[in-house]
Amino acid sequence: MTDAAKPDPIPDSYRRVTPCLVVRGAAKALE
């Protein structure tokens, strides 16, 4: 692929990307 054909992973309307981690049973693990 050329650089022109690659899609932009972050659209111009978004300023940043925030990662999110979801853990099942996290509340129980913290007890």
Buried (B, 14 or more C-beta within 10 A) or exposed (E): EEEEEEEEEEEEEEEEEEEEEEEEEEEEEEE
